[in-house]
């Protein structure tokens, strides 16, 4: 309880809030947890039958060798994310940010677009977004919205049905604008612009508390960003039910799920306001 109180005090006294979120942020919205092969195969049984794990199916080479297989995975995820309603924790973060001089910004490794759906205006998607496409052959560096695309999938085989999404310039295959494993064809200028905007925001908001949510060690991009961003003042709050330890520098560890922790913190923040 004392750690929760300390975290609430940090949030209450900050001028801005930086949210750094990994895959665990979406679990409370009902999104699958890909942690380990068993978790991935529970979400996608056809890949268990094929013996393919997450890293193997998220290989950009499939868009050239077997595009129906590649698009089967990403089209299914695209439709899932479109149907998913962000959990209430997103709204709590927005409420807290509304009371801050510098507001709230987000850095995430998630490609699901949940922060934008929830109403966040400043989001840096370090691995890109499934809601944007690019040419698989890189005939152009253009990135376009996937809003009008509805690729269909055979749920039994997890293979996409033709016609597959195509590039409006060359007519060839399109792919999600996501940085996959071993991906040399990802077009990253959209993400670079977001990261530049986040860097400018951080320079203007030195007294920002960093709230890290659901970021594991397997792909430590989010954890490193949170530690770097909090290095100046040590104001890091790490929320993770499995790997909450803060090993470098100072910070607060909360071994909890995202929604539970945010709800408990909100109760404390509301109590603090009633007593001021």
C-alpha positions, 0 to 999 in steps of 0.5 A: 500500500505504501508503494501505491501511496508513493506513486500517487504522490509522484503523479500528483506532484508532477507537471506532466505524465509520460506513459510508456506501455507494452503489450500488458497494457492491452490485456485488460481490454481483452487482447491476447497475451503472446508471452511464450509459445503457449500463450501465443498458441492459445490465441491462435491454435492453427499456428500450434498445428503448424509449429509456428511461434510468434517470432516465426509468423511475424517474419516479413519474409512471409509477405514474399514467400507466402502472402496468404499466410502473412496476411492471415495473421495480420488481417486477423489482428487488424480486425481484432484491434478494430473491435476492441474497446480500450479499458477504463485505465486509458481514460484515467490516464487522460483525466490525470493528464488534463490536470497537468500543465504539460498534459500526457504523452504516450510511448508504446511498442504496441501496434494496436492503436488503442491509445488513439482510440482512447483519445490520446493526441500525442502517441509515439508508436516505436514499432509502427501501426497495424492501422497503416500500410506500406508497399511490400516491395518499397516502390515508394516510401508512402505510408497510407491509412488502412481504414478502407481495407477489410482483408478476410481470413479463413479462421480454420487455416488462418490464411487470408483470402484474395484479393489481398491489400495492394499498393496504390502505386505499383499494384503489388502487395501491401503490408502493415507498416509494422517493424517486424522481426529482422525487418529491413523493409519497414518504412519508418518515417511516420514513427520517426516523426512521432519520436521527434515530437515526443523528444520535443515534448520531453524537453519542454516537460522536465518534471514529468513522471514516467508511468510504465505499464505492462512492459516485459523484458523479452523485448525491452524497448519500452523499459529502456525508454522509461528508464531513460526518460526518468533518469533526470529525476528518478520518477519512474513507476513500473507496473507489471504483474510479472517483472516489476523490479526497478534495477537501474536507478530509483523508482517504484515497483507495483506488481499489478495488472495495468487496470487494477493499478490505475484504478487503485491510484485513481482512488488515492488521487481522488482522496488526496484532492478531497483533503486539499 
